[in-house]
Amino acid sequence: MSSDGFADVAGVVRRRSGIVLTDDKAYLLETRLGPVLQKFGLASIGALGAKLRQRPDEQLERAVVEALTTHESSFFRDGKPFEHLAKLLPRMLAPGRTGPLRIWSAACSTGQEPYSIAMLVADALAGRPGPKVEILATDISGDVIGRAKQGVYTQFEVQRGLPIRSLVKYFKQDGAKWRINPDLAAMVRFEERNLLTDLSSLGKFDAIFCRNVLIYFDAPTKTRVLDSLAKRLNPDGVLYLGGAETVLGLTDRLVPVSGERGAYSVAEQRAAA
Ligand SMILES: C[S@@+](CC[C@H](N)C(=O)[O-])C[C@H]1O[C@@H](n2cnc3c(N)ncnc32)[C@H](O)[C@@H]1O
């Protein structure tokens, strides 16, 4: 494999998504870019690199980023953030509330995260009428957004983290797969969205899940994304990050929620500003 090809591919992925492909990820190119090479009639990674260098090609660049993003996810992944949200929901859904409850899954992959949130909300409401709830789920990848919208999961996927009680309550068996119930699916709105772009049009949220995506970014990009997420939080809102992610040393706009691993709130002086 030509090292030029790697540098060109990594450059495109970093510019478009923020994801840093270090040299030890070179093996990913070989395994994941095969279908892209075939689709665009390119003989090698070196040829792909040369084409990317020649002139901007939106379709090709998109395909390269799609192929090289990691979409690993599971229902109620890591447990803790969902337990914390479940504790907050009775207050968030209290009858006196004015305005909708808004929750954002900001790198939602194939949908397990936003659907887990929707199950918690449905459980908390337990059929009683409540305030309007908006769950927005976004990801840079059009492919995973398409899959997430279908709400269809394999036996393996539902076995990872989904309690059997929730499987029975919120899914129907469809051949060898499981399909999420339409009522629950209707609670989530999916949209393709890049975290590196201006997010102000999304409005403010009571809770944001942005988990297991910052790990792929360099420090300046993490800071940029965290600052931009902080601006999307209501003053008493909560940001949930992945187990290997933190705000510490990256921004002073967010502070850890005491005693809750992975949960952050807007720093007071910033909330007031
Ligand atoms: C490993 S998955 C995490 C999914 C889920 N949040 C979880 O924790 O299970 C990371 C997701 O981040 C998305 N992603 C990567 N770069 C992104 C960006 N710049 N903007 C939005 N999403 C991005 C990928 O497409 C992928 O679906």
The ligand as an SDF file (V2000), in Angstrom:
LIG
                    3D

 27 29  0  0  0  0  0  0  0  0999 V2000
  -18.8160    4.3920   17.9000 C   0  0  0  0  0  0  0  0  0  0  0  0
  -20.2840    5.1590   17.3360 S   0  0  0  0  0  0  0  0  0  0  0  0
  -21.0760    5.6100   18.8720 C   0  0  0  0  0  0  0  0  0  0  0  0
  -22.5730    5.4050   18.8290 C   0  0  0  0  0  0  0  0  0  0  0  0
  -23.2930    5.7110   20.1410 C   0  0  0  0  0  0  0  0  0  0  0  0
  -23.1770    7.0970   20.5110 N   0  0  0  0  0  0  0  0  0  0  0  0
  -22.7850    4.8240   21.2690 C   0  0  0  0  0  0  0  0  0  0  0  0
  -22.0710    5.3080   22.1450 O   0  0  0  0  0  0  0  0  0  0  0  0
  -23.0830    3.6210   21.2550 O   0  0  0  0  0  0  0  0  0  0  0  0
  -19.6300    6.7020   16.7410 C   0  0  0  0  0  0  0  0  0  0  0  0
  -20.5340    7.4230   15.7570 C   0  0  0  0  0  0  0  0  0  0  0  0
  -20.0600    8.7460   15.5690 O   0  0  0  0  0  0  0  0  0  0  0  0
  -20.3280    9.1230   14.2340 C   0  0  0  0  0  0  0  0  0  0  0  0
  -19.4900   10.2820   13.8880 N   0  0  0  0  0  0  0  0  0  0  0  0
  -18.1620   10.3000   13.6300 C   0  0  0  0  0  0  0  0  0  0  0  0
  -17.7710   11.5440   13.3380 N   0  0  0  0  0  0  0  0  0  0  0  0
  -18.8590   12.3410   13.4350 C   0  0  0  0  0  0  0  0  0  0  0  0
  -19.0850   13.7310   13.2370 C   0  0  0  0  0  0  0  0  0  0  0  0
  -18.1020   14.5550   12.8970 N   0  0  0  0  0  0  0  0  0  0  0  0
  -20.3560   14.1940   13.3980 N   0  0  0  0  0  0  0  0  0  0  0  0
  -21.3700   13.3440   13.7430 C   0  0  0  0  0  0  0  0  0  0  0  0
  -21.2120   12.0340   13.9320 N   0  0  0  0  0  0  0  0  0  0  0  0
  -19.9630   11.5280   13.7770 C   0  0  0  0  0  0  0  0  0  0  0  0
  -20.0330    7.8600   13.4430 C   0  0  0  0  0  0  0  0  0  0  0  0
  -20.6580    7.8680   12.1740 O   0  0  0  0  0  0  0  0  0  0  0  0
  -20.5660    6.7730   14.3770 C   0  0  0  0  0  0  0  0  0  0  0  0
  -21.8610    6.3820   14.0360 O   0  0  0  0  0  0  0  0  0  0  0  0
  1  2  1  0
  2  3  1  0
  2 10  1  0
  3  4  1  0
  4  5  1  0
  5  6  1  0
  5  7  1  0
  7  8  2  0
  7  9  1  0
 10 11  1  0
 11 12  1  0
 11 26  1  0
 12 13  1  0
 13 14  1  0
 13 24  1  0
 14 15  1  0
 14 23  1  0
 15 16  2  0
 16 17  1  0
 17 18  1  0
 17 23  2  0
 18 19  1  0
 18 20  2  0
 20 21  1  0
 21 22  2  0
 22 23  1  0
 24 25  1  0
 24 26  1  0
 26 27  1  0
M  CHG  2   2   1   9  -1
M  END
$$$$
